[in-house]
Amino acid sequence: MRTLVVGAGISGLFIAYELVQHGLRDVTVVDASYPGSGATLRNLGCFRTSFTSPEHVVLLKESIRRWLQLKDRLDFEITQKGYLWVARRPETLEGFKKLVEFHHQFGVPTRILSLDEVKEVEPRLNTKIVAGAMFDPTAGKMPIIENFVKLYIEVKKLGVKVVPYTKVTKLVSRGSKIAAAETSRGTIEADVFVVAAAGDSRDIIATAGVDVPIVDIPRHPYVTEPYAKTINPALIIDWDTPGSPHMTQTKLGSFILARDLEDVPRAPLHSERVDAIPHILKPLKELLPFLSRVNIVRYWMGYYDMTPDHHPIYGPVAPYENLYIAAGFSGHGMMMAPVTGKLIASWILDGKPYIDIASNLTLERFRVGRLVKELAVIG
Ligand SMILES: Cc1cc2nc3c(=O)[nH]c(=O)nc-3n(C[C@H](O)[C@H](O)[C@H](O)COP(=O)(O)OP(=O)(O)OC[C@H]3O[C@@H](n4cnc5c(N)ncnc54)[C@H](O)[C@@H]3O)c2cc1C
C-alpha cells in the first residue's frame, strides 16, 4: 500500500514512523519546505496532561507515556519537572481544586500546593501576590531540535522517503477516492493520503471540496540571554493575567517568555511585535522579580493552528475513503505527536482509532455541531 503524508513536521514524521512500525513499506512524506520548518521547529517543547477536556487528558496521558517509552529507543532528551499553574486569586485556586478532582478521575496526579509548598517547588516565586498553585508532575519539556532530528534520522533509516521542497497544490479525486496529489514537482499517486500540514491543511483539503475549520494564529515567544539554571518547573504559568503569560528555561539557559496576544490570523512570520514585550514582562516580573535584570535578545514567530474548539482534527475526511487528516493542534501538537502517529496508523490499518475517545475529534464534529471544549490553551 502506497501512503503519501503531506507535511514533514513532528506529526507527519510520527505518522510515518508508526505506519512503518505496523509493517507498511511504501511511505513517502513531502514538505513544501524543509522538514520541521512549520510550527515544529518554532515551539517551546513543553508537555503536560493537565488539560480541561477528557479527550485531551486521555490522549496526552497516552502521548507522554509513548514519549517516555521511545526515550530510550530513539535517545530522546526529555525531563519531567512539572508545570506550576499559579493562581493569584483565591477563586482561581478553588477552580484549580475542581480541575484536580477532574484529573484524578483519569489517574493524573495533579495537586494543589500551599504557599509553603509553592516556595519549595520554586523558591524565587513572589508568594506575597499569590493565593496558591496547581502542580502537574507529569508535565515536562524537551529540546525540540535534538528530538526532531533524532526522529527524522530514524524514519529515514526505516526506509521512509522524506521529500523536501515539494508543495502539494491539489488533491485529485476520482469518485470516492483521492487518486493523486499534484505537487510543485509533479504528480504523486498513492493508495492512502494523510494531510498533516497544520493550518495549510485547510487549503490542501479545500482542493478536494471539503472545508476544514483551522485558522493560523501568530505566537511570539521572546528569548533572553542564557543564564545559569534558575527556575525549577518546566513551565510557570500566570493563570490570572489575561493571555496567561508563561515562561520556561532552555537547557542552554535562555528564558523563553510568551503569552496569548491579539494578532492578525496568518500575519507574516517576520511581523514585528516588540510592543508586546512589556505586556509579557510586567506580570512575569511581578511573580519572579529577578526577571527585571534579564535581557531579551530576540524573538521568533510561529502559528498555532487553531480549531474552533481548540482540539485537533483527526481521522478520515468524508466523503473520501482514503483521505485522512491530523491537524489543528491549537498549540499542543508537539506533545501530542506520538499519539497522533499511532491514532492515524490505527485508523488507516484497522478502520478505527486504537483509543475510542479519539473518535470525538473527527472533522464530522463540526458538521453535526458536537464540539468539545478546552479552556487551557498554553503549550
Ligand atoms: C511559539 C509556539 C510554541 C509552541 N509550544 C508548544 C509546546 O510547548 N508544546 C507543544 O506540544 N506544542 C507547542 N506548539 C505547537 C506545536 O509546535 C505544533 O502543534 C506542532 O509543531 C504541529 O506539528 P505539525 O507537524 O502538525 O505541523 P507543522 O510543524 O506546522 O508541519 C506542517 C508541515 O506541513 C508543510 N506544508 C504546509 N503546506 C504544505 C503543502 N501544501 N505541501 C506540502 N507540505 C506542506 C509545512 O512546510 C510544515 O513543515 C507551539 C507552537 C508555537 C508556534
PDBQT file of the ligand as one rigid body, heavy atoms in Angstrom, charges set to zero:
ROOT
HETATM    1  C1  LIG A 401       5.526  29.620  19.567  1.00  0.00    +0.000 C 
HETATM    2  C2  LIG A 401       4.971  28.222  19.654  1.00  0.00    +0.000 A 
HETATM    3  C3  LIG A 401       5.116  27.491  20.830  1.00  0.00    +0.000 A 
HETATM    4  C4  LIG A 401       4.603  26.209  20.919  1.00  0.00    +0.000 A 
HETATM    5  N1  LIG A 401       4.825  25.485  22.048  1.00  0.00    +0.000 NA
HETATM    6  C5  LIG A 401       4.395  24.196  22.116  1.00  0.00    +0.000 A 
HETATM    7  C6  LIG A 401       4.700  23.396  23.238  1.00  0.00    +0.000 A 
HETATM    8  O1  LIG A 401       5.356  23.837  24.183  1.00  0.00    +0.000 OA
HETATM    9  N2  LIG A 401       4.259  22.116  23.235  1.00  0.00    +0.000 N 
HETATM   10  C7  LIG A 401       3.532  21.584  22.211  1.00  0.00    +0.000 A 
HETATM   11  O2  LIG A 401       3.139  20.420  22.271  1.00  0.00    +0.000 OA
HETATM   12  N3  LIG A 401       3.247  22.329  21.122  1.00  0.00    +0.000 NA
HETATM   13  C8  LIG A 401       3.664  23.607  21.061  1.00  0.00    +0.000 A 
HETATM   14  N4  LIG A 401       3.400  24.362  19.948  1.00  0.00    +0.000 N 
HETATM   15  C9  LIG A 401       2.571  23.780  18.892  1.00  0.00    +0.000 C 
HETATM   16  C10 LIG A 401       3.388  22.835  18.038  1.00  0.00    +0.000 C 
HETATM   17  O3  LIG A 401       4.548  23.482  17.574  1.00  0.00    +0.000 OA
HETATM   18  C11 LIG A 401       2.546  22.394  16.852  1.00  0.00    +0.000 C 
HETATM   19  O4  LIG A 401       1.267  21.987  17.279  1.00  0.00    +0.000 OA
HETATM   20  C12 LIG A 401       3.210  21.212  16.150  1.00  0.00    +0.000 C 
HETATM   21  O5  LIG A 401       4.525  21.538  15.792  1.00  0.00    +0.000 OA
HETATM   22  C13 LIG A 401       2.402  20.847  14.937  1.00  0.00    +0.000 C 
HETATM   23  O6  LIG A 401       3.179  19.962  14.169  1.00  0.00    +0.000 OA
HETATM   24  P1  LIG A 401       2.678  19.552  12.755  1.00  0.00    +0.000 P 
HETATM   25  O7  LIG A 401       3.660  18.559  12.240  1.00  0.00    +0.000 OA
HETATM   26  O8  LIG A 401       1.252  19.141  12.852  1.00  0.00    +0.000 OA
HETATM   27  O9  LIG A 401       2.708  20.907  11.928  1.00  0.00    +0.000 OA
HETATM   28  P2  LIG A 401       3.971  21.710  11.343  1.00  0.00    +0.000 P 
HETATM   29  O10 LIG A 401       5.183  21.545  12.156  1.00  0.00    +0.000 OA
HETATM   30  O11 LIG A 401       3.494  23.099  11.107  1.00  0.00    +0.000 OA
HETATM   31  O12 LIG A 401       4.270  20.966   9.992  1.00  0.00    +0.000 OA
HETATM   32  C14 LIG A 401       3.433  21.092   8.875  1.00  0.00    +0.000 C 
HETATM   33  C15 LIG A 401       4.332  20.978   7.669  1.00  0.00    +0.000 C 
HETATM   34  O13 LIG A 401       3.495  20.959   6.520  1.00  0.00    +0.000 OA
HETATM   35  C16 LIG A 401       4.206  21.602   5.489  1.00  0.00    +0.000 C 
HETATM   36  N5  LIG A 401       3.254  22.030   4.457  1.00  0.00    +0.000 N 
HETATM   37  C17 LIG A 401       2.346  23.032   4.548  1.00  0.00    +0.000 A 
HETATM   38  N6  LIG A 401       1.666  23.142   3.394  1.00  0.00    +0.000 NA
HETATM   39  C18 LIG A 401       2.140  22.172   2.558  1.00  0.00    +0.000 A 
HETATM   40  C19 LIG A 401       1.825  21.786   1.234  1.00  0.00    +0.000 A 
HETATM   41  N7  LIG A 401       0.893  22.411   0.526  1.00  0.00    +0.000 N 
HETATM   42  N8  LIG A 401       2.536  20.760   0.712  1.00  0.00    +0.000 NA
HETATM   43  C20 LIG A 401       3.499  20.116   1.421  1.00  0.00    +0.000 A 
HETATM   44  N9  LIG A 401       3.809  20.448   2.684  1.00  0.00    +0.000 NA
HETATM   45  C21 LIG A 401       3.144  21.461   3.252  1.00  0.00    +0.000 A 
HETATM   46  C22 LIG A 401       4.911  22.761   6.171  1.00  0.00    +0.000 C 
HETATM   47  O14 LIG A 401       6.021  23.215   5.406  1.00  0.00    +0.000 OA
HETATM   48  C23 LIG A 401       5.286  22.157   7.501  1.00  0.00    +0.000 C 
HETATM   49  O15 LIG A 401       6.629  21.682   7.531  1.00  0.00    +0.000 OA
HETATM   50  C24 LIG A 401       3.900  25.647  19.827  1.00  0.00    +0.000 A 
HETATM   51  C25 LIG A 401       3.763  26.363  18.637  1.00  0.00    +0.000 A 
HETATM   52  C26 LIG A 401       4.294  27.646  18.547  1.00  0.00    +0.000 A 
HETATM   53  C27 LIG A 401       4.136  28.421  17.264  1.00  0.00    +0.000 C 
ENDROOT
TORSDOF 0
